[in-house]
Amino acid sequence: MIDQSQFQRRTVSFYTLGCKLNFSETSTIARQLENEGFIRGDFREGADVYIINTCSVTGSAEKKCRYAIHRALRINPKAFIVVTGCFAQLKPEAIASIEGVDLVLGSNEKLEMAFYLGVLEKKEKAEIHAGNIAKDKRFMPSWSSGDRTRTFLKIQDGCDYFCSYCTIPLARGRSRNATIRQTVEQAKEAGNAGAKEIILTGVNIGDFGKSTGETFFELLKSLEKVEEVQRFRISSIEPNLLTDEIIQLVADSSKFMPHFHIPLQSGSDEILKLMKRKYDTALFRKRVETIKTLLPHAFIGVDVITGVRGETRQEFEKTHDFLRQLDISQLHVFTYSERPNTQALKIDYSVPHEERKQRSALLHELSAFKVRKFYKQFEHTSARVLFEEHPSNGLMHGFTENYIKVEFPFNPALINQIVDVKLKTLSAHSGNMTLQLPKQPFGEQTFYFVPENLNI
């Protein structure tokens, strides 16, 4: 346990790598430590304690972990360094051997951070606490706050799929979750803390309920009744778990946004088999067609991995052609990197690294085309935008219900407000949508906005 006398006015800073799930967990750890008396500070300004929450999906994520450790020690050589998360779960000894690391915590131990911190004295040898995640049935709830306007609510953890290229089941264990009642309470808590929009996140969220005898669909129906939250989004959900009844619920809902994020990974059935995915391209196409039939304006983001072992040029072209023909809005492109202890390493054909980069570039180019085509449909239409907090180059941004990113001159009065707007056209410098609205007085300033439902 923490020695209370050791850390009065101690500062803590965080560096998070990887998925939105990691960000929600980092936010929960931050709240826990603030309750213990820590002051959260900026990574660049120096802190007494640095907590680095790692990812193991790609080799570059591991490199970024090492970089963050070295950077923290350059800023404050006496800082207490904690490394946690997926990379820490998979390779605790390797991380503990890095000079300057004091504490290594596994995937479940991270959410008991306050228990493990101790007296915060630099150690000659890092202390390791990383249990057997495969046998650990605990579910640690978390939700993000303070880092961004929209809140990420962790509803599920772990995965039972063991795809051939993936280390996540090794790093996060088996699929597990809290009950629907407990998850709804977390959503209400986030709503009462000011969250207007919640993104449901996890490793394999469609598997929700497996450990409690419930279903993801039942959870969605319960969340629909949560009065404290105005918007919900479903984050990445496997196509074999995205049922017609879930799509219909979103279509009928006033709270669930018309926005889907569906991992495809490959548009080649041969590669999908090598990946040990649980669907084929026919099923994926059917899911997209169902969404577009019920929700023609819905945003559909798709994950795709290129350069995986076994992906010949011909198989890549199948993927590119399949994606080009699909009525989707954006691609999230990942360049494959070999991960230790995965079945994919047994596949003979390895794509040269330069070829992987070229294929990735082609898919990014296709994604840019898809995004522009999707946005163009909504020029000069009305939308409801939830504005985010952080400005960039004098602009703030927000998202429409169907996930169009909108830019506007920064004004703090609009932060975390849902505003009726009219979309203009694509921004020349960023590709986001800008607004074209009649000038209206707002305090001492003049901005562009439509005043309906603007309760500030």
C-alpha positions as CSV (number, residue, x, y, z in Angstrom):
1,M,0.0,0.0,0.0
2,I,1.0,3.6,-0.5
3,D,2.8,5.2,2.5
4,Q,0.7,8.4,2.9
5,S,3.6,10.3,4.4
6,Q,5.8,9.7,1.3
7,F,3.8,11.4,-1.4
8,Q,2.1,14.6,-0.2
9,R,1.9,16.9,-3.1
10,R,3.6,14.3,-5.4
11,T,2.8,14.7,-9.1
12,V,2.0,11.9,-11.5
13,S,2.0,11.9,-15.3
14,F,0.7,9.4,-17.8
15,Y,1.7,8.2,-21.3
16,T,-0.8,5.9,-23.0
17,L,-0.2,3.8,-26.0
18,G,-2.7,1.8,-28.1
19,C,-6.5,1.5,-28.1
20,K,-9.3,3.5,-26.5
21,L,-9.6,0.8,-23.9
22,N,-6.1,1.7,-22.6
23,F,-7.2,5.4,-22.5
24,S,-10.3,4.6,-20.4
25,E,-8.1,2.6,-18.0
26,T,-5.5,5.3,-17.7
27,S,-8.2,7.8,-16.9
28,T,-9.6,5.5,-14.1
29,I,-6.0,5.1,-12.7
30,A,-5.6,8.9,-12.7
31,R,-8.9,9.3,-10.7
32,Q,-7.8,6.7,-8.2
33,L,-4.4,8.4,-7.6
34,E,-6.0,11.9,-7.4
35,N,-8.2,10.5,-4.7
36,E,-5.1,9.3,-2.9
37,G,-3.7,12.9,-3.0
38,F,-1.6,12.9,-6.2
39,I,-1.6,15.9,-8.5
40,R,-1.8,15.1,-12.2
41,G,0.7,16.9,-14.3
42,D,1.8,17.3,-17.9
43,F,4.3,14.7,-19.1
44,R,6.6,17.3,-20.6
45,E,6.8,19.4,-17.4
46,G,8.2,16.8,-15.2
47,A,6.6,14.6,-12.5
48,D,7.6,12.6,-9.5
49,V,5.8,9.5,-10.9
50,Y,5.5,8.5,-14.5
51,I,3.0,5.7,-15.5
52,I,3.4,4.3,-19.0
53,N,0.4,2.2,-20.2
54,T,1.6,0.1,-23.0
55,C,0.3,-1.7,-26.1
56,S,1.5,-5.0,-27.7
57,V,-0.3,-4.9,-31.0
58,T,2.6,-3.7,-33.1
59,G,6.4,-3.6,-32.8
60,S,6.3,0.2,-33.1
61,A,4.2,0.3,-29.9
62,E,6.9,-1.5,-28.0
63,K,9.5,0.9,-29.4
64,K,7.3,3.8,-28.2
65,C,7.2,2.3,-24.8
66,R,11.0,2.3,-24.5
67,Y,11.1,5.9,-25.9
68,A,8.6,7.1,-23.3
69,I,10.7,5.6,-20.5
70,H,13.9,7.2,-21.7
71,R,12.1,10.5,-22.3
72,A,10.6,10.5,-18.7
73,L,14.0,9.9,-17.2
74,R,15.6,12.7,-19.3
75,I,12.9,15.1,-17.9
76,N,13.4,13.9,-14.3
77,P,16.2,11.3,-13.7
78,K,14.8,10.7,-10.1
79,A,11.2,10.0,-11.3
80,F,9.6,6.7,-10.2
81,I,8.8,4.8,-13.4
82,V,5.8,2.4,-13.6
83,V,5.2,0.4,-16.8
84,T,1.9,-1.4,-17.2
85,G,-0.5,-2.7,-19.8
86,C,-0.3,-5.4,-22.5
87,F,3.4,-5.2,-23.3
88,A,4.1,-5.3,-19.5
89,Q,1.9,-8.4,-19.2
90,L,3.7,-10.2,-22.1
91,K,7.3,-9.3,-21.4
92,P,7.6,-8.2,-17.7
93,E,11.2,-9.3,-17.3
94,A,12.3,-7.5,-20.5
95,I,10.8,-4.3,-19.3
96,A,12.1,-4.7,-15.7
97,S,15.6,-4.9,-17.2
98,I,15.3,-1.4,-18.7
99,E,17.4,1.0,-16.7
100,G,15.3,3.3,-14.6
101,V,12.1,1.2,-14.4
102,D,10.9,0.7,-10.9
103,L,7.6,-1.1,-11.1
104,V,6.1,-3.4,-13.7
105,L,2.3,-4.2,-13.5
106,G,0.3,-6.6,-15.6
107,S,-3.0,-6.0,-17.3
108,N,-5.3,-6.6,-14.3
109,E,-2.8,-5.3,-11.7
110,K,-2.8,-1.8,-13.3
111,L,-6.3,-1.0,-12.0
112,E,-5.0,-1.6,-8.4
113,M,-2.2,0.9,-9.0
114,A,-2.5,2.6,-5.6
115,F,-2.0,-0.7,-3.8
116,Y,1.3,-1.4,-5.6
117,L,3.0,2.0,-5.5
118,G,4.4,1.7,-2.0
119,V,6.9,4.3,-0.8
120,L,7.9,5.6,-4.3
121,E,11.6,5.2,-3.8
122,K,13.9,4.4,-6.8
123,K,14.8,0.7,-6.9
124,E,18.0,-1.0,-7.9
125,K,15.9,-3.7,-9.6
126,A,12.3,-3.3,-10.8
127,E,9.5,-5.0,-8.9
128,I,7.2,-7.1,-11.0
129,H,3.5,-7.9,-10.4
130,A,2.0,-9.7,-13.4
131,G,-0.3,-12.5,-12.6
132,N,-1.5,-15.4,-14.8
133,I,-3.9,-13.5,-17.0
134,A,-5.3,-16.6,-18.6
135,K,-6.7,-17.8,-15.2
136,D,-7.7,-14.3,-13.9
137,K,-11.5,-14.0,-14.0
138,R,-11.6,-10.5,-12.5
139,F,-13.2,-7.6,-14.5
140,M,-11.9,-4.2,-13.7
141,P,-14.4,-1.5,-14.8
142,S,-13.2,1.9,-16.1
143,W,-14.3,5.0,-17.9
144,S,-12.4,8.0,-19.2
145,S,-12.9,11.5,-17.9
146,G,-11.1,14.8,-18.3
147,D,-9.0,13.8,-21.2
148,R,-11.6,14.5,-23.9
149,T,-15.3,15.4,-24.1
150,R,-16.5,12.1,-25.2
151,T,-16.2,9.3,-22.6
152,F,-15.0,5.8,-23.3
153,L,-16.7,3.2,-21.1
154,K,-15.0,-0.2,-20.7
155,I,-17.8,-2.8,-20.9
156,Q,-15.7,-5.9,-21.6
157,D,-12.2,-7.2,-21.5
158,G,-10.2,-10.2,-22.9
159,C,-10.8,-12.3,-26.0
160,D,-11.5,-16.0,-26.7
161,Y,-10.8,-15.8,-30.4
162,F,-7.0,-16.4,-30.7
163,C,-6.6,-15.0,-34.3
164,S,-3.3,-16.2,-35.7
165,Y,-1.7,-12.7,-35.9
166,C,-2.8,-11.3,-32.5
167,T,-1.3,-11.2,-29.0
168,I,-4.3,-9.7,-27.2
169,P,-5.7,-12.9,-25.7
170,L,-2.2,-13.5,-24.2
171,A,-2.0,-10.0,-22.9
172,R,-5.6,-9.5,-21.6
173,G,-6.9,-13.0,-20.9
174,R,-10.3,-14.6,-21.6
175,S,-13.5,-12.7,-22.3
176,R,-15.2,-11.3,-19.2
177,N,-17.4,-8.4,-18.2
178,A,-19.5,-6.9,-15.4
179,T,-23.2,-7.4,-15.2
180,I,-25.6,-5.3,-17.1
181,R,-26.8,-3.7,-13.9
182,Q,-23.2,-2.8,-12.9
183,T,-22.4,-1.5,-16.4
184,V,-25.5,0.7,-16.5
185,E,-24.5,2.2,-13.1
186,Q,-21.0,3.0,-14.6
187,A,-22.8,4.8,-17.5
188,K,-25.0,6.8,-15.1
189,E,-21.9,7.8,-13.1
190,A,-20.2,9.0,-16.2
191,G,-23.3,10.9,-17.3
192,N,-23.6,12.5,-13.9
193,A,-20.0,13.6,-14.2
194,G,-20.9,15.5,-17.3
195,A,-20.5,13.0,-20.2
196,K,-23.0,13.7,-22.9
197,E,-21.6,10.9,-25.2
198,I,-20.3,7.5,-24.2
199,I,-18.4,5.1,-26.5
200,L,-18.7,1.5,-25.5
201,T,-15.3,-0.1,-25.6
202,G,-13.5,-3.3,-24.9
203,V,-11.4,-6.0,-26.6
204,N,-14.4,-7.9,-28.1
205,I,-17.5,-6.0,-27.0
206,G,-19.9,-8.1,-29.0
207,D,-19.0,-11.0,-26.6
208,F,-20.4,-9.0,-23.7
209,G,-22.4,-11.2,-21.4
210,K,-20.4,-14.4,-21.9
211,S,-19.2,-14.4,-18.3
212,T,-22.6,-13.3,-16.8
213,G,-25.2,-15.2,-18.8
214,E,-26.4,-12.0,-20.5
215,T,-26.1,-10.6,-24.1
216,F,-24.7,-7.4,-25.7
217,F,-28.1,-6.8,-27.2
218,E,-29.7,-6.8,-23.7
219,L,-27.1,-4.3,-22.6
220,L,-27.9,-2.0,-25.4
221,K,-31.6,-2.1,-24.6
222,S,-30.8,-1.2,-20.9
223,L,-28.4,1.6,-21.9
224,E,-31.1,3.1,-24.1
225,K,-33.0,3.9,-20.9
226,V,-30.2,5.8,-19.2
227,E,-31.5,9.3,-18.9
228,E,-28.1,10.8,-17.8
229,V,-26.5,10.2,-21.2
230,Q,-27.6,11.8,-24.5
231,R,-25.5,9.8,-26.9
232,F,-24.0,6.3,-27.2
233,R,-21.6,4.9,-29.8
234,I,-20.7,1.3,-30.4
235,S,-16.9,0.9,-30.9
236,S,-15.3,-1.9,-32.8
237,I,-17.6,-5.0,-33.0
238,E,-16.8,-8.2,-34.9
239,P,-19.0,-8.7,-38.0
240,N,-20.1,-12.2,-36.8
241,L,-21.4,-10.6,-33.6
242,L,-23.0,-7.6,-35.2
243,T,-26.5,-9.0,-35.6
244,D,-29.5,-7.7,-37.6
245,E,-31.3,-7.0,-34.3
246,I,-28.4,-4.8,-33.1
247,I,-28.4,-2.8,-36.4
248,Q,-32.2,-2.5,-36.1
249,L,-31.9,-1.2,-32.5
250,V,-29.5,1.5,-33.7
251,A,-31.8,2.4,-36.5
252,D,-34.8,2.8,-34.2
253,S,-32.8,4.5,-31.4
254,S,-32.6,8.2,-30.5
255,K,-29.5,7.6,-28.3
256,F,-27.4,5.2,-30.3
257,M,-25.6,7.0,-33.0
258,P,-25.6,5.9,-36.7
259,H,-21.9,4.9,-36.6
260,F,-20.3,1.5,-36.9
261,H,-16.7,0.4,-36.6
262,I,-16.3,-3.2,-38.0
263,P,-13.0,-5.0,-38.3
264,L,-12.6,-6.7,-41.7
265,Q,-8.8,-7.2,-41.6
266,S,-8.7,-8.7,-45.1
267,G,-10.9,-8.8,-48.2
268,S,-9.5,-12.2,-49.2
269,D,-11.3,-15.3,-47.9
270,E,-8.1,-17.2,-48.1
271,I,-6.3,-14.7,-45.8
272,L,-9.2,-14.6,-43.4
273,K,-8.9,-18.4,-43.0
274,L,-5.1,-18.0,-42.4
275,M,-6.0,-15.3,-39.8
276,K,-8.5,-17.7,-38.2
277,R,-11.3,-15.1,-38.4
278,K,-14.8,-16.2,-37.8
279,Y,-16.5,-14.8,-40.9
280,D,-16.0,-14.5,-44.6
281,T,-16.3,-11.6,-47.1
282,A,-19.9,-12.6,-48.0
283,L,-21.1,-12.1,-44.4
284,F,-19.2,-8.8,-44.1
285,R,-20.8,-7.5,-47.3
286,K,-24.2,-8.5,-45.9
287,R,-23.6,-6.5,-42.7
288,V,-22.7,-3.4,-44.6
289,E,-25.7,-3.7,-46.9
290,T,-28.0,-4.2,-43.9
291,I,-26.7,-1.1,-42.3
292,K,-27.0,1.0,-45.4
293,T,-30.5,-0.2,-46.0
294,L,-31.7,0.7,-42.5
295,L,-29.4,3.7,-42.0
296,P,-28.3,5.2,-45.4
297,H,-26.5,8.1,-43.7
298,A,-24.5,5.9,-41.2
299,F,-20.8,6.2,-41.0
300,I,-19.0,2.8,-41.3
301,G,-15.3,2.6,-40.3
302,V,-13.4,-0.6,-41.2
303,D,-10.2,-2.0,-39.8
304,V,-7.8,-3.7,-42.3
305,I,-4.4,-5.2,-41.8
306,T,-2.0,-5.3,-44.8
307,G,1.2,-7.2,-45.3
308,V,0.3,-10.2,-43.2
309,R,2.1,-13.5,-43.7
310,G,0.6,-15.3,-46.7
311,E,-0.7,-12.1,-48.3
312,T,0.6,-12.4,-51.9
313,R,0.1,-9.5,-54.3
314,Q,-2.9,-11.3,-55.7
315,E,-4.6,-11.6,-52.3
316,F,-3.9,-8.0,-51.5
317,E,-5.5,-7.0,-54.8
318,K,-8.6,-9.0,-53.7
319,T,-8.7,-6.9,-50.5
320,H,-8.3,-3.6,-52.3
321,D,-11.0,-4.5,-54.9
322,F,-13.4,-5.7,-52.1
323,L,-13.0,-2.5,-50.1
324,R,-13.2,-0.3,-53.2
325,Q,-16.7,-1.7,-54.0
326,L,-18.0,-1.6,-50.4
327,D,-20.2,1.4,-49.4
328,I,-18.1,2.3,-46.4
329,S,-16.8,5.6,-45.0
330,Q,-13.2,5.1,-43.8
331,L,-10.4,2.6,-43.4
332,H,-8.3,2.2,-40.3
333,V,-5.1,0.7,-41.9
334,F,-2.6,-1.3,-39.9
335,T,0.7,-2.5,-41.3
336,Y,1.4,-6.0,-40.1
337,S,4.4,-6.6,-37.8
338,E,5.4,-10.1,-36.6
339,R,4.4,-10.7,-33.0
340,P,6.1,-13.4,-30.8
341,N,4.1,-16.5,-29.8
342,T,1.5,-16.1,-32.5
343,Q,0.4,-18.8,-35.0
344,A,1.0,-16.5,-38.0
345,L,4.8,-17.1,-37.6
346,K,4.2,-20.6,-39.0
347,I,3.0,-19.3,-42.3
348,D,5.9,-19.5,-44.8
349,Y,5.4,-16.5,-47.1
350,S,6.5,-13.2,-45.6
351,V,5.8,-9.9,-47.3
352,P,8.9,-7.7,-47.7
353,H,8.7,-4.6,-45.5
354,E,8.9,-2.2,-48.4
355,E,6.0,-3.9,-50.0
356,R,4.0,-3.7,-46.8
357,K,4.6,0.1,-46.8
358,Q,3.4,0.4,-50.4
359,R,0.3,-1.6,-49.8
360,S,-0.5,0.5,-46.7
361,A,-0.1,3.7,-48.8
362,L,-2.6,2.4,-51.3
363,L,-5.1,1.6,-48.7
364,H,-4.6,5.0,-47.0
365,E,-5.2,6.6,-50.4
366,L,-8.4,4.6,-50.8
367,S,-9.6,5.6,-47.3
368,A,-9.1,9.3,-48.2
369,F,-11.3,8.9,-51.2
370,K,-14.0,7.1,-49.2
371,V,-14.0,9.8,-46.5
372,R,-14.3,12.6,-49.0
373,K,-17.1,10.8,-50.9
374,F,-19.0,10.2,-47.6
375,Y,-18.6,13.8,-46.5
376,K,-19.6,15.3,-49.8
377,Q,-23.1,13.7,-49.4
378,F,-23.8,16.0,-46.5
379,E,-22.7,19.4,-47.8
380,H,-25.3,22.1,-47.0
381,T,-27.3,19.8,-44.7
382,S,-28.2,20.3,-41.1
383,A,-26.6,18.2,-38.3
384,R,-26.2,18.1,-34.5
385,V,-22.6,18.5,-33.3
386,L,-21.1,17.7,-29.9
387,F,-18.1,20.1,-29.6
388,E,-14.8,18.9,-28.1
389,E,-12.6,20.8,-25.6
390,H,-9.1,21.1,-27.1
391,P,-8.4,23.8,-29.7
392,S,-5.9,23.5,-32.5
393,N,-4.7,26.4,-34.6
394,G,-7.5,28.5,-33.2
395,L,-10.2,26.0,-34.1
396,M,-12.3,23.6,-32.1
397,H,-13.9,20.5,-33.5
398,G,-16.8,18.2,-32.9
399,F,-18.7,15.3,-34.3
400,T,-22.1,15.0,-35.9
401,E,-24.3,12.0,-35.0
402,N,-22.9,10.1,-38.0
403,Y,-19.3,11.0,-37.1
404,I,-18.5,13.8,-39.5
405,K,-15.8,15.9,-38.0
406,V,-16.7,19.6,-37.9
407,E,-14.4,22.6,-37.4
408,F,-15.3,25.9,-35.9
409,P,-13.5,29.0,-34.4
410,F,-12.7,28.1,-30.8
411,N,-15.0,29.4,-28.1
412,P,-15.1,27.9,-24.6
413,A,-18.9,28.4,-24.3
414,L,-19.4,25.6,-26.9
415,I,-17.3,23.0,-25.1
416,N,-19.4,19.8,-24.4
417,Q,-22.5,21.4,-26.0
418,I,-24.7,19.7,-28.6
419,V,-25.5,22.3,-31.2
420,D,-27.7,22.4,-34.3
421,V,-25.5,23.5,-37.3
422,K,-25.5,23.6,-41.0
423,L,-22.5,22.0,-42.8
424,K,-20.7,23.9,-45.5
425,T,-17.9,22.0,-47.3
426,L,-14.7,20.3,-46.8
427,S,-11.9,22.3,-45.2
428,A,-9.1,23.0,-47.6
429,H,-6.4,22.5,-45.0
430,S,-7.6,19.5,-43.0
431,G,-10.3,17.7,-45.0
432,N,-12.8,18.2,-42.1
433,M,-16.2,19.8,-42.7
434,T,-16.6,23.5,-42.0
435,L,-19.7,25.4,-41.0
436,Q,-21.6,28.1,-43.0
437,L,-24.0,29.8,-40.6
438,P,-25.6,33.2,-40.3
439,K,-23.8,35.6,-38.0
440,Q,-25.4,35.8,-34.5
441,P,-24.3,37.8,-31.4
442,F,-22.9,35.6,-28.6
443,G,-21.8,37.7,-25.6
444,E,-19.2,40.1,-26.8
445,Q,-18.1,38.0,-29.7
446,T,-19.6,37.1,-33.0
447,F,-19.7,33.6,-34.2
448,Y,-21.5,31.3,-36.6
449,F,-24.1,29.1,-35.2
450,V,-27.8,28.1,-35.3
451,P,-29.3,29.0,-31.9
452,E,-31.9,26.2,-31.7
453,N,-31.2,23.9,-28.7
454,L,-28.1,25.9,-27.7
455,N,-28.6,26.0,-24.0
456,I,-25.5,27.7,-22.6
